[in-house]
Amino acid sequence: MADEELAPGVRSVAVPVRDGAGMVRAAMNVTVHAAETSTERLVQDHLPDCCAPRAR
């Protein structure tokens, strides 16, 4: 998680996207405006959606 470390007013969280062999092939991130979304909401509401397995 980056909490206004890269840019003022911006929070983000990212997770790796792995292939069938477990190799990291990409990353997925969610970026929010810090004044509108707390770190708690970012982690509790948005991070699980990024980590949830998806059907192919």
JOZI-V547512 format. One record per residue. N is the residue number from 1. PHI is phi in whole degrees, -180 to 180 (* if undefined). Layout:
n:N phi:PHI
n:N phi:PHI
This chain:
n:1 phi:*
n:2 phi:-117
n:3 phi:-113
n:4 phi:63
n:5 phi:-82
n:6 phi:-92
n:7 phi:-157
n:8 phi:-60
n:9 phi:84
n:10 phi:-120
n:11 phi:-121
n:12 phi:-151
n:13 phi:-137
n:14 phi:-138
n:15 phi:-136
n:16 phi:-75
n:17 phi:-112
n:18 phi:-106
n:19 phi:-87
n:20 phi:-61
n:21 phi:-91
n:22 phi:89
n:23 phi:-78
n:24 phi:-74
n:25 phi:-113
n:26 phi:-163
n:27 phi:-138
n:28 phi:-122
n:29 phi:-136
n:30 phi:-122
n:31 phi:-118
n:32 phi:-134
n:33 phi:-81
n:34 phi:-61
n:35 phi:-73
n:36 phi:-104
n:37 phi:-135
n:38 phi:-73
n:39 phi:-63
n:40 phi:-62
n:41 phi:-67
n:42 phi:-59
n:43 phi:-74
n:44 phi:-77
n:45 phi:-98
n:46 phi:-97
n:47 phi:-61
n:48 phi:-59
n:49 phi:-65
n:50 phi:-72
n:51 phi:-89
n:52 phi:-65
n:53 phi:-65
n:54 phi:-117
n:55 phi:-69
n:56 phi:-98
